[in-house]
């Protein structure tokens, strides 16, 4: 899908990050390669982007020691032909994303950044994110917070209670005009700033970021309990 914004053409690239060790999963293998319904989590995640017609290419960022395994047992085995590059990750997720961005070749218009451990993202989430990134330049998927959130002081006492109706739990994909997200990462490197996600790097530039309503099913496989929930979601699909 070639997009045009203000006469500027460019492809749509998905950067999928899967370089985490997954220590909270208490597993002998990385969480991205744990199987759900007989298929590795990462293969399921990439597969959604593979099937989404709006996505032109996929860059996957993984641990260096997993490059050969991922190429053979994920990309080739499951016919993930849109994967154009496997890139070794950095020390932090932010470093890994930047390495993925730098691996994009040719004219890129929109970049989607997604967690490899979120296999239940939908094609609708992806397509809506692309449209919003074209319109606003930057957006992220999220869900409204269900619980009341408290802000505490340094001693652990409640200092304030924010309005729950305006609170979001942010997920991925997070999608941006290519020039915006590259500038955001370059400024973060220049200022030695480490953000909790890619949206906050763009926020630091003073650029408004649109939030799109996502799905409570779009969970991240992080702990053993998530695998139980993930299997339940899979069974209900």
GUMI-347056 format. One record per residue: x, z, y of N, C-alpha, C, O, CB in turn. Coordinates in steps of 0.05 Angstrom, whole numbers, padded with zeros to 5 digits, always signed. Each point is the difference from the previous one (the first is absolute). Glycine has a CB too. Layout:
GUMI-347056
XZYXZYXZYXZYXZY...
***
This chain:
GUMI-347056
+00017+00000-00024-00017+00000+00024+00018+00000+00025+00014+00019+00005-00051+00006-00030+00036-00046+00040+00015-00001+00025-00018+00011+00022-00023-00010+00004+00051-00029-00019-00019+00058+00030-00016+00012+00022+00010-00011+00027+00023-00007+00003-00032+00049-00031-00010-00042+00046+00007-00010+00027-00010+00021+00020-00024+00006+00001+00022-00055-00016+00020+00059+00031-00008+00018+00022+00015-00009+00025+00024-00001+00000-00032+00040-00033-00008-00046+00053+00012-00010+00025+00018-00025-00006+00021-00004+00012-00023+00050+00008-00008-00062-00040+00015-00024-00006+00025+00004-00018+00015-00019-00004-00032+00001+00046+00021+00043-00051+00024+00005-00016-00007+00000-00030-00016+00015-00009+00035+00013+00046-00006-00046-00052-00005-00002-00029+00018+00019-00015+00022+00007+00009-00037-00054-00004+00006+00055-00028+00018+00017-00017-00014+00007-00026-00024+00001-00002+00046+00017+00043-00006-00011-00061-00011+00008-00026-00007+00029+00000+00007+00015+00018+00021-00050-00040-00043+00043+00001-00008+00028-00004+00017+00011-00023-00001-00010-00022-00046+00002+00040+00063+00028-00012+00018+00012-00020-00008+00029-00006-00005+00015+00019+00042-00045-00004-00037+00037-00040-00005+00028-00008+00027+00012-00009+00013-00011-00017-00061+00001+00003+00055+00033+00027+00024+00015-00009-00011+00024-00015-00013+00018+00011+00042-00034+00029-00023+00017-00066-00009+00022-00017+00023+00018-00007+00020-00009-00011-00056-00020-00008+00034+00055+00027+00022+00019-00004-00004+00015-00026-00021+00012-00005+00026-00008+00055+00016-00004-00066-00001+00013-00026+00027+00011-00008+00009+00000-00023-00046-00030+00009+00051+00041+00035+00027+00010-00005+00001+00030-00002+00022+00012-00002-00005-00051+00027-00040+00052-00026+00000+00030-00002+00006+00008-00029-00003-00015-00019-00031+00018+00056+00044+00022-00039+00008+00010-00026-00024+00013-00014-00001+00002-00025+00047+00006+00042-00066+00001-00002-00024+00011-00012+00005+00027-00014-00010+00004-00022-00007-00050+00017+00033+00063+00018+00007+00026-00013-00024+00018-00005+00000+00016-00018+00044-00019+00040-00065+00000-00006-00024+00017-00003-00016-00008-00024-00019+00014-00008+00018-00006+00057+00006-00031-00061-00015-00009-00023+00010+00013-00026-00014-00001-00020+00007-00043+00044+00030+00057-00023+00011+00013-00023+00001-00019-00024-00007+00008-00023-00010+00036+00040+00027-00068-00013+00001-00020-00021+00029-00010-00003+00016+00001+00019-00064-00014-00010+00055+00004-00033+00026-00010-00005+00005-00028+00012+00022-00009+00002-00021+00036-00044-00023-00040+00050+00002-00027+00012-00013+00002+00028-00016+00017+00005+00015-00041-00050+00009+00005+00063-00010+00000+00027-00031-00005-00001-00010-00014-00017+00054-00003+00034-00057+00030+00002-00030-00001+00000-00011-00028+00001-00021-00006-00010+00022+00050+00032+00014-00063-00009-00010-00027+00003-00002-00015-00027-00015-00019-00003+00036+00018+00048-00006+00011-00065+00000-00013-00026-00017+00014-00021-00002-00009-00023+00047-00008+00034-00057+00040-00004-00018+00013-00018-00025-00018-00004-00009-00013+00019+00025+00059-00004-00025-00047-00040-00022-00018-00006-00028+00013+00005-00004+00023-00006+00033-00046-00027-00047+00007+00044-00028+00006+00003-00015-00021-00015+00001-00024+00007+00005+00047+00038-00021-00015-00066-00014-00020-00016+00018-00020-00012-00007-00024-00003-00032+00030+00032+00064+00002-00036+00018-00018-00013+00016-00018+00018+00016-00017-00009-00046+00019-00028+00026+00000+00063+00015-00017+00020+00014+00018+00020-00012+00019+00010-00022-00056-00016+00060+00032+00012+00014+00017+00019-00013+00000+00027-00012-00019+00009+00054+00009-00033-00041+00033+00037-00013+00004+00026+00010-00022+00020-00017-00012+00014+00014+00062-00022+00029-00055+00009+00010-00019+00018-00010-00028-00005-00006-00015+00018+00047+00042-00014-00044-00035-00029-00011-00026-00008-00029-00002+00010-00008-00021+00010+00039+00018-00050-00046+00024+00037-00028+00000+00010+00000-00004+00030-00016-00015+00011+00002+00045-00049+00031-00016+00052+00001-00001+00029+00007-00028+00010-00014-00012+00016+00027+00060-00014+00009-00059-00012+00008-00027+00008-00021-00020-00008-00005-00019+00015+00053+00032-00021-00062-00008-00016-00020-00019-00009-00023-00004+00019-00010-00023+00002+00022+00036-00047-00019+00007+00060-00022-00003+00019+00009-00018+00023-00016-00017+00008-00001+00063-00019+00042-00044+00020+00010-00017+00021+00004-00029-00011-00003-00019+00015+00026+00059+00007-00015-00041-00047+00003-00026-00013-00026-00016+00000+00000-00024+00005+00036+00043-00034-00058-00005+00024-00026-00013-00001-00013-00005+00027-00020-00015+00002+00014+00036-00046+00016-00008+00065-00011-00003+00026+00009-00026+00013+00024-00003+00006-00026+00053-00001-00016-00069+00000+00007-00026+00010+00012+00000+00028+00015-00018+00007-00051+00000-00036+00031+00039+00044+00011+00002+00027+00029+00007+00001+00014-00004+00020-00059+00017-00005+00056-00003-00037+00028+00008-00001+00017-00023-00011-00006-00012-00021-00007+00060+00013+00034-00056+00023+00017-00022-00007+00023+00008-00018+00007-00014-00019-00019-00007+00062+00024+00045-00038+00023+00008-00016+00002+00030+00000-00012+00014+00016+00036-00056-00004-00008+00052-00032+00003+00029-00004+00029+00006-00002+00015-00013-00015-00060+00016-00008+00054+00018+00037+00027+00011-00002-00004+00028-00013-00015+00016+00011+00034-00042+00030-00004+00032-00062-00002+00026-00013+00026+00015+00003+00021-00011-00006-00054-00007-00028+00032+00042+00044+00023+00017+00004+00001+00022-00021-00018+00016-00002+00017-00026+00052+00022+00010-00066+00003+00018-00022+00027+00012-00001+00018-00007+00015-00052-00020-00041+00038+00046+00007+00027+00012-00004+00018-00021-00011-00008-00017-00017-00012+00063+00010+00045-00045+00016+00019-00021-00009+00003-00001-00030+00003-00022-00012+00022+00029+00054-00026+00016-00055+00004+00001-00029-00025-00012-00015+00001-00005-00024+00029+00045+00029-00052-00044+00009-00024-00011-00012-00003-00030+00004-00020-00011-00009-00001+00055+00015+00040-00057+00008-00004-00028+00007-00005-00018-00024-00019-00016+00000+00048+00024+00039-00012-00006-00059-00003-00017-00023-00025+00006-00016-00014-00018-00008+00064+00014+00005-00056+00030+00000-00024+00008-00015-00025-00011+00015-00018-00011-00013+00041+00052-00004-00024-00037+00043-00024-00009+00015-00003-00030-00001-00022-00010-00002+00028+00050+00033+00016-00054-00029-00002-00030-00001-00011-00009-00027-00017-00018+00000+00056+00015+00032-00029+00014-00053-00008-00009-00027-00027+00012-00009-00017-00015-00009+00065+00010-00002-00051+00031+00014-00022+00014-00013-00024+00004+00019-00021+00009-00009+00054+00014-00020-00030-00030+00054-00023+00002+00019-00006-00028+00010-00022-00011-00005+00034+00058+00018+00007-00059+00002-00006-00025+00013-00004-00023-00019-00020-00014+00001+00047+00030+00037-00008-00020-00056-00002-00022-00019-00022+00004-00021-00015-00018-00007+00064+00009+00014-00050+00033-00018-00019+00007-00021-00028-00004+00008-00017-00010-00016+00049+00042-00002-00039-00025+00043-00027-00001+00010-00006-00024+00018-00020-00002+00013+00019+00051-00016+00020-00068+00003-00004-00025+00015-00005+00003+00030-00018-00012+00011+00000-00005-00053+00033+00035+00054-00003+00006+00029+00016-00019+00016+00021+00006+00011-00029+00043-00021-00002-00074+00012+00015-00022+00012+00004+00002+00030+00017-00014+00011-00034-00013-00048+00001+00043+00051+00003+00002+00029+00023+00018+00008+00008+00001+00023-00056-00008-00019+00060+00021-00024+00023+00017+00006+00024-00018+00006+00010-00013-00018-00028+00051-00011+00027-00038+00053+00023-00017+00009+00027+00014-00001+00020-00013-00001-00053-00012+00029+00032+00052-00027+00025+00014+00000-00004+00029-00010-00020+00012+00006+00037-00040+00032+00003+00038-00053+00002+00028-00007+00024+00011+00015+00022-00011-00001-00042+00004-00045+00015+00028+00061+00020+00011+00019+00006+00029-00008-00019+00015-00005+00004-00046+00042+00040+00039-00037+00007+00028-00006-00007+00017+00024+00004-00008+00023+00033-00006-00054-00048+00038+00026-00010+00017+00021+00022+00016+00014+00024-00002-00008-00065+00006-00017+00033+00010+00046+00019+00017+00015-00003+00029-00005-00015+00008-00019+00014-00042+00054+00014+00051-00020+00000+00029-00004-00028+00012+00005-00009+00018-00014+00057-00017+00027-00062-00012+00007-00027+00009+00007-00020-00023-00002+00008-00023+00000+00011+00059+00030-00045-00030-00032-00020-00021-00002+00003-00019+00024-00003-00024-00003-00028+00055-00022+00035-00019+00049+00003-00017+00024+00023-00020-00003-00002-00022+00009-00017+00060+00018+00041-00029-00039+00023-00018-00004-00008-00022-00019+00008-00023+00003+00024+00061+00005-00048-00031-00029-00008-00020-00020-00018-00021+00013+00003-00024-00006+00001+00059-00030-00023-00026+00053-00017-00019+00013+00016-00019+00017-00005-00024+00000-00032+00058+00000+00056-00024+00015+00016-00017+00018+00016-00020-00017+00002-00023+00009+00001+00060+00024+00007-00029-00055+00015-00019-00017-00019-00022-00011+00007-00023-00002+00025+00060-00011-00057-00029+00008-00020-00019-00009-00007-00020+00023-00002-00024-00005-00016+00057-00027+00016-00023+00056-00006-00017+00023+00023-00020+00005-00004-00023+00006-00023+00060+00014+00051-00027-00024+00024-00017+00005+00002-00022-00022+00014-00020+00004+00009+00058+00019-00036-00034-00045+00002-00020-00022-00020-00023+00004+00001-00020-00015+00014+00057-00016-00033-00035+00050-00019-00021+00005+00014-00024+00013+00015+00003+00019-00052+00031-00013+00034-00057-00018+00012-00024+00010-00021-00019+00011-00023-00001-00009+00060+00006-00024-00029-00021+00053-00019-00019+00012-00018+00013+00020+00004+00023+00008-00002-00049-00050-00022+00011+00051-00018+00008+00021-00022+00018-00010-00017-00009-00015+00027-00034+00039-00009+00068-00016-00020+00020-00010-00018+00008+00023+00009+00006+00022+00023+00010-00057-00058-00015+00030-00019+00008+00021-00009+00028-00004+00000+00016+00019-00015-00063-00016+00006+00054-00027-00011+00027-00006+00014+00012-00024+00006-00014-00019-00050+00000+00038+00050+00040-00016+00012+00015-00022-00018+00023-00008-00009+00016+00017+00056-00028-00001-00053+00014-00042-00014+00023-00011+00020+00017-00015+00016-00010-00015-00059-00015+00011+00043+00051+00010+00018+00019-00014-00017+00018-00017-00019+00013+00010+00053-00014+00028-00028+00002-00064-00017+00015-00019+00016+00016-00020+00022-00009-00008-00056-00027+00013+00024+00059-00013+00012+00017-00020-00004-00012-00027-00022-00006-00008+00015+00047+00037+00029-00044-00044-00002-00010-00027-00016+00017-00019-00010-00009-00020+00053-00013+00028-00046+00048-00001-00014+00019-00016-00029+00002+00008-00014+00020-00008+00056+00005+00001-00053-00044+00022-00029-00001+00006-00012-00025-00013-00003-00021+00013+00011+00045+00032-00015-00022-00071-00009-00024-00014-00029-00007+00004-00009-00021-00008+00042+00033-00025-00048+00006+00047-00029-00005+00003-00008-00011+00027-00023+00001+00008+00016+00035-00040+00027-00046+00046-00006-00015+00025-00016-00025-00008+00003-00010-00022+00040+00026+00045-00061-00024-00006-00017-00023-00006+00007-00025+00016+00013+00002+00021-00050+00030-00033+00028-00055+00003+00004-00024+00015-00013+00001+00027+00009-00011+00019-00006-00014-00062-00026+00039+00044-00014+00004+00025+00016+00016+00020+00001-00007+00024-00045+00004-00048+00057+00025+00014+00018+00015+00018+00022-00018+00011+00006+00002+00024-00015+00039-00051+00020-00057+00010+00022-00018+00009-00009-00021+00020+00013-00003+00021+00009+00011-00066-00044-00021+00039-00010-00021+00017-00008+00011+00027+00006-00012+00021-00022-00014-00060+00002+00050+00039-00008+00013+00025+00025+00008+00017-00001-00002+00024-00041+00018-00046+00063-00007+00008+00024+00008+00014+00013-00023+00014+00010+00002+00022-00004+00035-00055-00005-00060+00019+00012-00024+00012-00015-00008+00025+00011-00007+00020+00004-00008-00066-00042+00014+00043-00017-00008+00023+00005+00019+00024+00002-00009+00023-00036-00010-00054+00035+00045+00025+00004+00020+00022+00027-00003+00012+00003+00004+00025-00035+00027-00048+00053-00036+00007+00027-00003+00011+00001-00025+00018+00015+00000+00020+00004+00023-00061-00033-00044+00033-00001-00024+00017-00013+00007+00027+00009-00009+00021-00011-00021-00062-00020+00045+00040-00015+00006+00024+00014+00021+00018+00001-00002+00024-00043-00009-00049+00052+00033+00012+00010+00023+00016+00031+00002-00001+00011+00014+00017-00053+00009-00027+00055-00036-00008+00029+00002-00002+00010+00021-00018+00022-00002-00011-00021-00014+00056-00017+00037-00050+00008+00022-00017-00024+00015-00010-00019+00006+00015+00062-00001+00010-00043+00001-00051-00023+00015-00011+00009+00014-00026+00020-00006-00012-00053-00027+00032+00017+00052-00028+00004+00015-00025-00026+00007-00013-00020+00003+00014+00063+00015+00004-00043-00015-00044-00024+00008-00015+00000+00030-00003+00020+00013-00004-00021-00057-00021-00023+00056+00027-00002+00029-00004-00028+00008-00007-00019-00016+00001+00056+00022+00031-00041+00019-00038-00026+00011-00006-00004+00026+00016+00019+00014+00007-00018-00034-00054-00026+00025+00054-00007+00024+00015+00007+00025-00016-00005+00001-00024-00032-00026+00048+00048+00045-00011+00007+00025-00013-00026+00014-00008-00018+00003+00017+00062+00001+00010-00045+00006-00051-00024+00014-00010+00000+00029+00007-00021+00012+00006+00018-00045-00043+00027+00045+00036+00002+00029+00004+00005+00007+00029+00010-00017+00016+00007+00022-00062-00024+00019+00054+00007+00010+00027+00030+00004+00001+00012+00012-00019-00058+00010+00025+00059-00031+00015+00029+00003+00003+00006+00021+00021-00012+00000+00022+00019-00048-00036+00011+00066+00008+00009+00020+00019+00029-00005+00009+00017-00008-00017-00049+00041-00004+00038-00028+00046+00027+00000+00010+00009+00029+00003-00014+00016+00013+00008-00061+00011+00029+00052-00035+00009+00028+00001+00023+00003+00020+00013-00019+00008-00027+00025-00056+00019+00019+00055+00024+00006+00016+00023+00006-00019-00003-00004-00025-00025+00023+00062+00051-00012-00027+00024+00004-00016-00003+00023-00020+00015+00002-00020+00012-00021+00057-00046+00038-00031-00004+00023-00018-00021-00005-00021-00006+00017-00016+00020+00012+00054-00026-00053-00037-00021-00006-00020-00028+00007+00007-00018+00000-00017+00053+00006-00016-00040+00000+00058-00027+00006+00010-00012-00025+00013+00015-00017+00011-00003+00065-00004-00038-00051-00009-00014-00023+00011+00003-00001+00030-00006+00020+00014-00026-00020-00052+00042-00022+00048+00002-00004+00029-00021-00018+00011-00009+00002+00023+00058+00006-00026-00059-00027-00014-00021-00018+00009-00013-00014-00024+00012-00001-00021+00011-00005+00066-00047-00005-00040-00014-00015-00021-00008-00027+00012-00018-00001+00016+00001+00043-00038+00031-00063+00015-00006-00027+00011-00027-00010-00010-00010+00008-00021+00059-00017+00024-00061-00009+00013-00025-00012-00007+00003-00018-00024+00014-00020+00000-00028+00022+00048+00001+00006-00070+00004-00014-00026-00010-00029+00002+00011-00017-00015-00017+00060-00009-00013-00049+00041-00011-00027+00002+00021-00020+00010-00004-00024-00003-00041+00044+00011+00067-00010+00003+00020-00018+00011+00026+00001-00017+00020-00011+00008-00039+00017+00037+00018+00007-00068+00024+00002-00017-00002-00019-00023-00020-00004-00013+00024+00052+00026+00019-00061-00018+00002-00020-00022+00023+00007-00018+00021+00010+00009-00041-00045+00021+00016+00030-00056+00022+00001-00019+00010-00028-00004-00015-00017-00010-00004+00058-00013+00043-00047+00032+00010-00028+00001+00012-00008-00027+00015+00015-00013-00006-00010+00063-00016-00029-00057+00009-00012-00025+00017-00025+00006+00011-00003+00022-00052+00020-00047+00044-00034+00006+00011-00027+00005-00019-00020-00013-00015+00008-00018+00063+00009+00020-00048-00042+00006+00020-00014+00016-00002+00008+00030-00021+00006+00010+00020-00043-00043+00025+00035+00045+00002+00001+00029+00011-00028+00008+00020-00009-00010-00012+00061+00012-00022-00064+00017+00005-00029+00005+00006-00005+00030-00011+00013+00017-00019-00024-00055+00049-00007+00042+00010-00005+00027+00008-00029+00005+00006-00015-00019+00010+00062+00019-00017-00054+00025+00014-00025+00008+00030+00004-00006+00011+00021+00006-00046-00032+00030+00047-00009-00047+00028+00003-00009+00019+00009+00022+00016+00018-00004-00025-00054-00029+00006+00025+00057+00018+00007+00022-00004+00029+00008+00019+00014+00008-00021-00061+00009-00023+00057-00019-00005+00028+00008+00013+00019-00019+00014+00019+00009-00057-00033+00011+00040+00010-00046+00010+00020-00019+00031-00002-00002+00013+00021-00004-00055-00024-00022+00053-00020+00030+00030-00002+00001+00011+00015+00024+00020+00014-00002-00022-00059-00022-00011+00041+00047+00010+00014+00024-00003+00030-00004+00017+00016+00009-00030-00055+00020-00009+00048-00041-00005+00029-00005+00022+00012-00017+00010+00022+00006-00059-00030-00001+00057-00006-00026+00021+00010-00018+00027-00001+00014+00016+00019-00004-00042-00034-00036+00031-00005+00055+00026-00002+00014+00003+00022+00021+00021+00011+00003-00021-00060-00011-00022+00055+00021+00000+00022+00020+00004+00027-00014+00014+00017+00011-00043-00044+00020+00017+00030-00054+00003+00025-00015+00029+00004-00009+00010+00022+00001-00058-00026-00017+00060-00018+00008+00029+00002-00008+00017+00007+00024+00018+00016-00002-00026-00050-00035+00002+00020+00059+00016+00005+00025-00002+00028+00009+00019+00012+00010-00027-00059+00003-00016+00059-00016-00005+00028+00010+00003+00021-00022-00006+00023+00005-00024-00043+00029+00038+00011-00058+00004+00019-00022-00026+00015-00005+00000+00025-00004+00049-00021+00014-00071-00018-00010-00026+00012-00004-00011-00006-00028+00000-00023-00009-00010+00020+00058+00001+00023-00064-00011-00003-00027-00029+00007+00001-00007+00024+00005+00052-00014-00027-00063-00030+00018-00029+00005+00002-00012+00005-00028+00013-00006-00020-00014-00022+00061-00023+00039-00041-00014+00005-00025-00013-00025-00012-00006+00000-00024-00001+00047+00040+00003-00067+00001-00010-00026-00010+00007-00021+00020+00013+00005+00020-00051+00017-00045+00030-00047+00019+00007-00022+00018-00017-00001+00025+00009-00009+00021+00006-00017-00061-00040+00036+00038-00017+00001+00023+00012+00016+00023-00001-00008+00023-00038+00003-00053+00051+00028+00023+00011+00017+00021+00023-00013+00015+00005+00006+00023-00020+00034-00050+00030-00058+00013+00022-00014+00014-00011-00018+00021+00012-00003+00021+00016+00005-00063-00051-00015+00036-00013-00018+00019-00012+00016+00023+00001-00008+00023-00010-00026-00059-00003+00057+00029-00011+00018+00020+00021+00008+00020-00005+00003+00024-00028+00014-00057+00058-00013+00024+00022+00008+00017+00006-00022+00021+00012+00006+00021+00007+00022-00058-00026-00052+00031+00004-00022+00019-00022-00001+00021+00002-00015+00019+00020-00011-00055-00043+00043+00033-00022+00000+00018-00021-00021-00006-00017-00006+00017+00048+00023+00017-00030-00028-00058-00019-00021-00008-00023+00013-00015+00004+00015-00019+00032-00049+00016-00061+00029+00011-00024+00012-00014-00001-00010-00029+00006-00024-00006-00031+00027+00049+00018+00015-00061-00002-00007-00029-00029+00004-00009-00010+00022+00003+00059-00010-00011-00061-00032-00002-00028+00001-00010-00001+00013-00028+00017-00006-00017-00028-00035+00045-00009+00058-00032-00004+00012-00026-00025-00013-00013-00021-00002+00012+00042+00046+00003-00017-00054-00040-00022-00012-00015-00010+00019-00021+00016+00015-00012+00003-00060+00020-00045+00045-00013-00012+00017-00021+00009-00010-00027-00004-00023-00007-00036+00033+00036+00053+00007-00044+00010-00007-00027-00018+00011-00022-00025+00001+00003+00071-00002+00015-00034+00009-00040-00015+00010-00023+00013+00025-00010+00025+00002-00001-00039-00049-00011-00002+00067+00003+00011+00024-00012+00012-00006-00027+00014+00017-00011-00048+00010+00036+00029-00050-00036+00012-00008-00025+00029-00009+00003+00015-00002-00019-00060-00011+00003+00052+00006+00041+00027-00011+00005+00021+00023+00000+00014+00004+00020-00035-00042+00007+00023+00052-00049+00017+00023-00002+00029-00008-00006+00005-00022-00011-00044+00050-00003+00058-00011+00019+00028-00004-00006+00007+00016-00024-00004+00024-00001+00015-00033+00049+00001-00004-00068+00008+00013-00025+00025+00017+00006+00022-00011+00001-00042-00026-00030+00016+00063+00032+00022+00018+00008+00005+00022-00020+00022+00007-00006-00033-00018+00053-00011+00023-00058+00002+00023-00018-00014-00007-00026-00016-00019-00001+00019+00051+00040+00002-00016-00060-00014-00005-00026-00031+00000+00003-00014-00015-00014+00053+00036-00009-00049-00005+00042-00029+00001+00004-00011-00027+00010-00022-00008-00006+00026+00057+00016+00013-00063+00005-00008-00026+00011-00004-00020-00023-00017-00018+00002+00041+00027+00040-00009-00007-00064-00003-00018-00022-00027+00004-00014-00013-00019-00009+00062+00020+00002-00059+00024+00006-00026+00006-00011-00022-00013+00017-00019-00012-00010+00037+00055-00010-00015-00039+00047-00019-00012+00018+00001-00030-00001-00021-00014+00000+00025+00054+00030+00020-00051-00031+00004-00029-00002-00013-00012-00024-00013-00021+00001+00055+00026+00024-00039+00009-00048-00013-00010-00025-00030+00000+00003-00014-00017-00010+00053+00034-00017-00049+00004+00040-00029+00002+00005-00010-00023+00017-00021-00012-00005+00024+00062+00000+00012-00056+00026-00007-00022+00018+00000-00026-00016-00018-00017+00002+00037+00041+00038+00002-00028-00056+00003-00024-00016-00024-00003-00020-00010-00022-00003+00060+00026+00007-00058+00018-00016-00022-00001-00019-00027-00007+00014-00017-00012-00013+00041+00046-00014-00026-00027+00052-00025-00005+00015-00002-00028+00012-00021-00008+00009+00019+00057+00001+00025-00064-00010+00001-00026+00012-00011-00021-00018-00001-00024+00007+00040+00038+00020
***
